Amino acid sequence: METTAAFSENLLSKQLKDYFSNKFTTGREGIQTPSDEKFWEEYVGDSNNSIPFHILRELYPQLNFSIEEGIEKSQSYRDAVRKGSFILSDKALRLHRESEITLKLHQNIAYEIPVLTVPDETDFETLIQCLIHKNNPVKVPISMGASLISGINNWKKINNLKQKWSESNSSVSWNEEFSKNIIPNTYLYKDRIILLSMKPYSNVNAEKLNISSDEWKKMSLKIRLEHECVHLYTLQKFGSASNNLHDELIADYIGILAAAGTYQKDWMLTFMGLEEYPKYRPGARLENYLAGMKLSATEFAQVIKIIKNAIENIAAFSNQLKKMETDHDKKSRIEALCLVDLLEISSSQGTQLLLDQYDKASAR
């Protein structure tokens, strides 16, 4: 185990200091809970929770556009996404197995959220490109298998608000009402949804973990769902959920606990490509969270040491706690891991710092 001094901020470059700064302790306000408790009920009524894709097109007009470079700059796309003015065209998004996409509502420690499960890997990639990258053909990492999609306009909700407003015979115009009372309150019309694939978690095959394929398929889905719900909770609690290794270690920790019952340290190392540490396996998920950074060999070596040590200390922390069985316990673990920054977690005092913070959180 590396010592605390090995990761003194004085030894890190400015970009790594910035990267490892704690995003959860900035004093941001948590997100508001959506006011749409009844909205999704009509879409999850049948036995298998399948949802006709044309219904989703009514909610999210970007689904009516193909994947094309720069398509978001077209007037028709801008009108659709920003004004809700759209018609189904020959260029509408086409999926291979859209009839197999399912929708369910998942109650978690933040709030109930719609979850779309996409069996076809190519369809999953297409939906990521559409809903996150504005229908641009951005390369999606093969190790990416889920996403918490945040802040997309739901035009069905907006139209429902308009209809309800019109029934009140208000003297103000809808445009005025929309600008003054709707747009500032994004929880009224912007959605957060979880998009899940069904491929092996972190693109790690079952054989690598000595698990049967069927069992790993089920566990992968469970890890993904719990992982994204952790991001939702940190958004609600701390106003932050970033594409950062600190976030990912926390979310994977809870996901693994939920799926396996105990924290599987070796799984976590494998997910990050560190199963043969200090050797790194290129193409592993760790790279997804360093995108855009130009790290020197020295900086990258520092990063993988920090992550390796953090995983070791999280395992030691988890081993000293009882089995996670309550929401309060889950929240306390998440909050401890959020409030102790990643450099502290990776230090020689990391385990004790986490336990101390956990005790404070669980006592509240």
Contacts in CASP RR format, 6 or more apart in sequence:
PFRMAT RR
TARGET T0000
AUTHOR 0000-0000-0000
METHOD contacts of the structure
MODEL  1
METTAAFSENLLSKQLKDYFSNKFTTGREGIQTPSDEKFWEEYVGDSNNS
IPFHILRELYPQLNFSIEEGIEKSQSYRDAVRKGSFILSDKALRLHRESE
ITLKLHQNIAYEIPVLTVPDETDFETLIQCLIHKNNPVKVPISMGASLIS
GINNWKKINNLKQKWSESNSSVSWNEEFSKNIIPNTYLYKDRIILLSMKP
YSNVNAEKLNISSDEWKKMSLKIRLEHECVHLYTLQKFGSASNNLHDELI
ADYIGILAAAGTYQKDWMLTFMGLEEYPKYRPGARLENYLAGMKLSATEF
AQVIKIIKNAIENIAAFSNQLKKMETDHDKKSRIEALCLVDLLEISSSQG
TQLLLDQYDKASAR
1 309 0 8 1.000
1 312 0 8 1.000
1 348 0 8 1.000
2 305 0 8 1.000
2 309 0 8 1.000
2 346 0 8 1.000
2 348 0 8 1.000
3 347 0 8 1.000
3 348 0 8 1.000
4 347 0 8 1.000
4 348 0 8 1.000
4 349 0 8 1.000
6 305 0 8 1.000
7 302 0 8 1.000
7 305 0 8 1.000
7 306 0 8 1.000
7 309 0 8 1.000
7 343 0 8 1.000
7 346 0 8 1.000
7 347 0 8 1.000
9 17 0 8 1.000
9 20 0 8 1.000
9 343 0 8 1.000
11 302 0 8 1.000
12 20 0 8 1.000
12 299 0 8 1.000
12 302 0 8 1.000
13 296 0 8 1.000
13 299 0 8 1.000
15 293 0 8 1.000
15 295 0 8 1.000
15 299 0 8 1.000
16 295 0 8 1.000
16 299 0 8 1.000
16 302 0 8 1.000
16 303 0 8 1.000
19 244 0 8 1.000
19 293 0 8 1.000
20 246 0 8 1.000
20 306 0 8 1.000
20 341 0 8 1.000
20 342 0 8 1.000
20 343 0 8 1.000
21 341 0 8 1.000
22 246 0 8 1.000
22 338 0 8 1.000
22 339 0 8 1.000
22 341 0 8 1.000
22 342 0 8 1.000
23 238 0 8 1.000
23 240 0 8 1.000
23 242 0 8 1.000
23 244 0 8 1.000
23 246 0 8 1.000
23 247 0 8 1.000
24 234 0 8 1.000
24 238 0 8 1.000
24 240 0 8 1.000
24 246 0 8 1.000
24 338 0 8 1.000
24 339 0 8 1.000
25 238 0 8 1.000
25 338 0 8 1.000
25 339 0 8 1.000
25 341 0 8 1.000
26 240 0 8 1.000
27 238 0 8 1.000
28 238 0 8 1.000
28 239 0 8 1.000
28 240 0 8 1.000
29 239 0 8 1.000
30 235 0 8 1.000
30 236 0 8 1.000
30 237 0 8 1.000
30 238 0 8 1.000
30 239 0 8 1.000
31 187 0 8 1.000
31 235 0 8 1.000
31 236 0 8 1.000
31 239 0 8 1.000
32 185 0 8 1.000
32 186 0 8 1.000
32 187 0 8 1.000
33 110 0 8 1.000
33 111 0 8 1.000
33 187 0 8 1.000
33 236 0 8 1.000
34 111 0 8 1.000
34 187 0 8 1.000
34 188 0 8 1.000
34 191 0 8 1.000
34 192 0 8 1.000
35 187 0 8 1.000
35 188 0 8 1.000
36 157 0 8 1.000
37 112 0 8 1.000
39 156 0 8 1.000
39 157 0 8 1.000
39 160 0 8 1.000
40 103 0 8 1.000
40 105 0 8 1.000
40 114 0 8 1.000
41 105 0 8 1.000
43 51 0 8 1.000
43 55 0 8 1.000
43 103 0 8 1.000
43 114 0 8 1.000
44 51 0 8 1.000
44 103 0 8 1.000
44 104 0 8 1.000
44 105 0 8 1.000
48 102 0 8 1.000
49 102 0 8 1.000
49 103 0 8 1.000
49 104 0 8 1.000
50 99 0 8 1.000
50 100 0 8 1.000
50 101 0 8 1.000
50 102 0 8 1.000
50 103 0 8 1.000
51 101 0 8 1.000
51 102 0 8 1.000
51 103 0 8 1.000
51 116 0 8 1.000
53 63 0 8 1.000
53 95 0 8 1.000
53 98 0 8 1.000
53 99 0 8 1.000
53 101 0 8 1.000
54 88 0 8 1.000
56 63 0 8 1.000
57 63 0 8 1.000
57 64 0 8 1.000
57 88 0 8 1.000
57 92 0 8 1.000
58 155 0 8 1.000
58 156 0 8 1.000
59 154 0 8 1.000
59 155 0 8 1.000
59 156 0 8 1.000
59 157 0 8 1.000
59 191 0 8 1.000
60 131 0 8 1.000
60 152 0 8 1.000
60 153 0 8 1.000
60 154 0 8 1.000
60 155 0 8 1.000
61 80 0 8 1.000
61 81 0 8 1.000
61 84 0 8 1.000
61 86 0 8 1.000
61 155 0 8 1.000
62 77 0 8 1.000
62 80 0 8 1.000
62 81 0 8 1.000
62 130 0 8 1.000
62 131 0 8 1.000
62 134 0 8 1.000
62 135 0 8 1.000
62 152 0 8 1.000
63 92 0 8 1.000
63 93 0 8 1.000
63 130 0 8 1.000
64 80 0 8 1.000
64 86 0 8 1.000
64 87 0 8 1.000
64 88 0 8 1.000
64 89 0 8 1.000
64 92 0 8 1.000
64 93 0 8 1.000
65 71 0 8 1.000
65 76 0 8 1.000
65 77 0 8 1.000
65 80 0 8 1.000
65 91 0 8 1.000
65 92 0 8 1.000
65 93 0 8 1.000
65 130 0 8 1.000
65 135 0 8 1.000
66 91 0 8 1.000
66 92 0 8 1.000
66 93 0 8 1.000
66 94 0 8 1.000
66 135 0 8 1.000
67 93 0 8 1.000
67 126 0 8 1.000
67 129 0 8 1.000
67 130 0 8 1.000
67 135 0 8 1.000
67 136 0 8 1.000
67 137 0 8 1.000
68 135 0 8 1.000
68 136 0 8 1.000
68 137 0 8 1.000
69 136 0 8 1.000
69 137 0 8 1.000
70 134 0 8 1.000
70 135 0 8 1.000
70 136 0 8 1.000
71 77 0 8 1.000
71 134 0 8 1.000
71 135 0 8 1.000
71 136 0 8 1.000
72 78 0 8 1.000
72 81 0 8 1.000
72 134 0 8 1.000
72 135 0 8 1.000
72 136 0 8 1.000
76 86 0 8 1.000
77 134 0 8 1.000
77 135 0 8 1.000
79 85 0 8 1.000
79 86 0 8 1.000
80 86 0 8 1.000
81 153 0 8 1.000
82 153 0 8 1.000
84 153 0 8 1.000
84 155 0 8 1.000
84 158 0 8 1.000
93 126 0 8 1.000
93 130 0 8 1.000
93 135 0 8 1.000
95 101 0 8 1.000
95 120 0 8 1.000
95 123 0 8 1.000
95 126 0 8 1.000
95 127 0 8 1.000
96 120 0 8 1.000
96 122 0 8 1.000
96 123 0 8 1.000
97 119 0 8 1.000
97 120 0 8 1.000
97 123 0 8 1.000
98 123 0 8 1.000
100 119 0 8 1.000
100 120 0 8 1.000
101 116 0 8 1.000
101 117 0 8 1.000
101 118 0 8 1.000
101 119 0 8 1.000
101 123 0 8 1.000
102 116 0 8 1.000
102 117 0 8 1.000
103 114 0 8 1.000
103 115 0 8 1.000
103 116 0 8 1.000
104 114 0 8 1.000
104 115 0 8 1.000
104 117 0 8 1.000
105 112 0 8 1.000
105 113 0 8 1.000
105 114 0 8 1.000
105 115 0 8 1.000
106 112 0 8 1.000
106 113 0 8 1.000
106 114 0 8 1.000
106 115 0 8 1.000
106 194 0 8 1.000
106 225 0 8 1.000
106 229 0 8 1.000
108 229 0 8 1.000
108 232 0 8 1.000
108 233 0 8 1.000
109 229 0 8 1.000
109 233 0 8 1.000
109 327 0 8 1.000
109 330 0 8 1.000
109 331 0 8 1.000
110 229 0 8 1.000
110 232 0 8 1.000
110 233 0 8 1.000
110 235 0 8 1.000
110 236 0 8 1.000
111 232 0 8 1.000
111 236 0 8 1.000
113 192 0 8 1.000
113 193 0 8 1.000
113 194 0 8 1.000
113 229 0 8 1.000
113 232 0 8 1.000
114 191 0 8 1.000
114 193 0 8 1.000
114 194 0 8 1.000
115 193 0 8 1.000
115 194 0 8 1.000
115 196 0 8 1.000
115 225 0 8 1.000
116 127 0 8 1.000
116 193 0 8 1.000
116 194 0 8 1.000
116 195 0 8 1.000
116 196 0 8 1.000
117 196 0 8 1.000
117 197 0 8 1.000
117 198 0 8 1.000
117 221 0 8 1.000
118 124 0 8 1.000
118 127 0 8 1.000
118 195 0 8 1.000
118 196 0 8 1.000
118 197 0 8 1.000
118 198 0 8 1.000
119 198 0 8 1.000
121 197 0 8 1.000
121 199 0 8 1.000
124 145 0 8 1.000
124 195 0 8 1.000
124 197 0 8 1.000
124 199 0 8 1.000
125 140 0 8 1.000
127 195 0 8 1.000
128 140 0 8 1.000
128 144 0 8 1.000
128 147 0 8 1.000
128 195 0 8 1.000
129 135 0 8 1.000
129 136 0 8 1.000
129 137 0 8 1.000
129 138 0 8 1.000
129 140 0 8 1.000
131 149 0 8 1.000
131 152 0 8 1.000
131 195 0 8 1.000
132 147 0 8 1.000
132 149 0 8 1.000
141 283 0 8 1.000
141 285 0 8 1.000
141 287 0 8 1.000
141 288 0 8 1.000
142 203 0 8 1.000
142 283 0 8 1.000
143 202 0 8 1.000
143 203 0 8 1.000
143 283 0 8 1.000
143 284 0 8 1.000
143 285 0 8 1.000
143 288 0 8 1.000
144 285 0 8 1.000
144 288 0 8 1.000
145 196 0 8 1.000
145 197 0 8 1.000
145 199 0 8 1.000
145 201 0 8 1.000
145 224 0 8 1.000
146 194 0 8 1.000
146 195 0 8 1.000
146 196 0 8 1.000
146 197 0 8 1.000
146 224 0 8 1.000
146 225 0 8 1.000
146 227 0 8 1.000
146 228 0 8 1.000
147 194 0 8 1.000
147 195 0 8 1.000
147 228 0 8 1.000
148 192 0 8 1.000
148 193 0 8 1.000
148 194 0 8 1.000
148 228 0 8 1.000
148 231 0 8 1.000
148 232 0 8 1.000
148 241 0 8 1.000
149 191 0 8 1.000
149 192 0 8 1.000
149 193 0 8 1.000
149 194 0 8 1.000
149 195 0 8 1.000
150 192 0 8 1.000
150 235 0 8 1.000
150 241 0 8 1.000
151 186 0 8 1.000
151 190 0 8 1.000
151 191 0 8 1.000
151 192 0 8 1.000
152 190 0 8 1.000
152 191 0 8 1.000
152 193 0 8 1.000
153 189 0 8 1.000
153 190 0 8 1.000
153 191 0 8 1.000
154 189 0 8 1.000
154 190 0 8 1.000
154 191 0 8 1.000
157 188 0 8 1.000
157 189 0 8 1.000
157 191 0 8 1.000
158 182 0 8 1.000
158 189 0 8 1.000
161 182 0 8 1.000
161 188 0 8 1.000
161 189 0 8 1.000
162 174 0 8 1.000
162 178 0 8 1.000
165 174 0 8 1.000
165 177 0 8 1.000
166 174 0 8 1.000
170 177 0 8 1.000
182 188 0 8 1.000
182 189 0 8 1.000
192 232 0 8 1.000
192 235 0 8 1.000
194 225 0 8 1.000
194 228 0 8 1.000
194 229 0 8 1.000
194 232 0 8 1.000
196 221 0 8 1.000
196 224 0 8 1.000
196 225 0 8 1.000
196 228 0 8 1.000
197 224 0 8 1.000
198 217 0 8 1.000
198 220 0 8 1.000
198 221 0 8 1.000
199 220 0 8 1.000
200 206 0 8 1.000
200 216 0 8 1.000
200 217 0 8 1.000
200 220 0 8 1.000
201 216 0 8 1.000
201 219 0 8 1.000
201 220 0 8 1.000
201 223 0 8 1.000
201 224 0 8 1.000
201 271 0 8 1.000
202 270 0 8 1.000
202 271 0 8 1.000
202 284 0 8 1.000
202 285 0 8 1.000
203 285 0 8 1.000
204 267 0 8 1.000
204 270 0 8 1.000
204 271 0 8 1.000
205 216 0 8 1.000
206 212 0 8 1.000
206 213 0 8 1.000
206 215 0 8 1.000
206 216 0 8 1.000
206 217 0 8 1.000
208 270 0 8 1.000
209 216 0 8 1.000
209 266 0 8 1.000
209 267 0 8 1.000
209 270 0 8 1.000
211 219 0 8 1.000
219 259 0 8 1.000
219 260 0 8 1.000
222 255 0 8 1.000
222 258 0 8 1.000
222 259 0 8 1.000
223 252 0 8 1.000
223 255 0 8 1.000
223 256 0 8 1.000
223 258 0 8 1.000
223 259 0 8 1.000
226 251 0 8 1.000
226 254 0 8 1.000
226 255 0 8 1.000
226 257 0 8 1.000
226 258 0 8 1.000
226 259 0 8 1.000
227 251 0 8 1.000
227 252 0 8 1.000
227 254 0 8 1.000
227 255 0 8 1.000
228 251 0 8 1.000
229 254 0 8 1.000
230 250 0 8 1.000
230 251 0 8 1.000
230 254 0 8 1.000
230 255 0 8 1.000
230 334 0 8 1.000
231 241 0 8 1.000
231 247 0 8 1.000
231 251 0 8 1.000
232 241 0 8 1.000
233 331 0 8 1.000
233 334 0 8 1.000
234 240 0 8 1.000
234 241 0 8 1.000
234 247 0 8 1.000
234 250 0 8 1.000
234 334 0 8 1.000
234 338 0 8 1.000
235 241 0 8 1.000
237 331 0 8 1.000
237 334 0 8 1.000
237 335 0 8 1.000
237 338 0 8 1.000
238 338 0 8 1.000
240 247 0 8 1.000
241 247 0 8 1.000
243 288 0 8 1.000
243 289 0 8 1.000
243 291 0 8 1.000
244 289 0 8 1.000
245 286 0 8 1.000
245 289 0 8 1.000
245 290 0 8 1.000
245 303 0 8 1.000
245 307 0 8 1.000
245 342 0 8 1.000
246 341 0 8 1.000
246 342 0 8 1.000
248 285 0 8 1.000
248 289 0 8 1.000
249 268 0 8 1.000
249 307 0 8 1.000
249 310 0 8 1.000
249 311 0 8 1.000
249 314 0 8 1.000
249 337 0 8 1.000
249 342 0 8 1.000
249 345 0 8 1.000
250 334 0 8 1.000
250 337 0 8 1.000
250 338 0 8 1.000
252 268 0 8 1.000
252 271 0 8 1.000
253 263 0 8 1.000
253 268 0 8 1.000
253 314 0 8 1.000
253 318 0 8 1.000
253 333 0 8 1.000
253 337 0 8 1.000
254 330 0 8 1.000
254 333 0 8 1.000
254 334 0 8 1.000
256 263 0 8 1.000
256 264 0 8 1.000
256 267 0 8 1.000
256 268 0 8 1.000
257 263 0 8 1.000
257 318 0 8 1.000
257 324 0 8 1.000
258 324 0 8 1.000
260 267 0 8 1.000
261 323 0 8 1.000
261 324 0 8 1.000
262 318 0 8 1.000
262 323 0 8 1.000
263 314 0 8 1.000
263 315 0 8 1.000
263 318 0 8 1.000
263 319 0 8 1.000
265 311 0 8 1.000
265 312 0 8 1.000
265 314 0 8 1.000
265 315 0 8 1.000
266 275 0 8 1.000
268 311 0 8 1.000
268 314 0 8 1.000
268 315 0 8 1.000
269 275 0 8 1.000
269 277 0 8 1.000
269 308 0 8 1.000
269 311 0 8 1.000
271 284 0 8 1.000
271 285 0 8 1.000
272 284 0 8 1.000
272 285 0 8 1.000
272 286 0 8 1.000
272 307 0 8 1.000
272 311 0 8 1.000
273 280 0 8 1.000
273 281 0 8 1.000
273 283 0 8 1.000
273 284 0 8 1.000
273 285 0 8 1.000
273 286 0 8 1.000
274 280 0 8 1.000
274 281 0 8 1.000
274 284 0 8 1.000
274 286 0 8 1.000
274 304 0 8 1.000
274 307 0 8 1.000
274 308 0 8 1.000
274 311 0 8 1.000
275 281 0 8 1.000
277 304 0 8 1.000
277 308 0 8 1.000
278 301 0 8 1.000
278 304 0 8 1.000
278 305 0 8 1.000
278 308 0 8 1.000
280 286 0 8 1.000
280 300 0 8 1.000
280 304 0 8 1.000
286 303 0 8 1.000
286 304 0 8 1.000
286 307 0 8 1.000
290 303 0 8 1.000
295 303 0 8 1.000
305 346 0 8 1.000
306 342 0 8 1.000
306 343 0 8 1.000
306 346 0 8 1.000
307 346 0 8 1.000
309 345 0 8 1.000
309 346 0 8 1.000
309 347 0 8 1.000
310 342 0 8 1.000
310 345 0 8 1.000
310 346 0 8 1.000
313 345 0 8 1.000
313 346 0 8 1.000
313 347 0 8 1.000
313 350 0 8 1.000
313 351 0 8 1.000
313 354 0 8 1.000
314 337 0 8 1.000
314 345 0 8 1.000
314 354 0 8 1.000
316 351 0 8 1.000
317 336 0 8 1.000
317 350 0 8 1.000
317 351 0 8 1.000
317 354 0 8 1.000
317 355 0 8 1.000
317 358 0 8 1.000
318 333 0 8 1.000
320 351 0 8 1.000
320 355 0 8 1.000
321 329 0 8 1.000
321 333 0 8 1.000
321 358 0 8 1.000
322 329 0 8 1.000
324 330 0 8 1.000
324 333 0 8 1.000
328 362 0 8 1.000
329 362 0 8 1.000
331 361 0 8 1.000
332 358 0 8 1.000
332 361 0 8 1.000
332 362 0 8 1.000
333 358 0 8 1.000
333 361 0 8 1.000
335 357 0 8 1.000
335 361 0 8 1.000
336 354 0 8 1.000
336 355 0 8 1.000
336 357 0 8 1.000
336 358 0 8 1.000
336 360 0 8 1.000
336 361 0 8 1.000
337 345 0 8 1.000
337 354 0 8 1.000
339 357 0 8 1.000
339 361 0 8 1.000
340 350 0 8 1.000
340 353 0 8 1.000
340 354 0 8 1.000
340 357 0 8 1.000
344 350 0 8 1.000
344 353 0 8 1.000
345 353 0 8 1.000
345 354 0 8 1.000
347 353 0 8 1.000
END
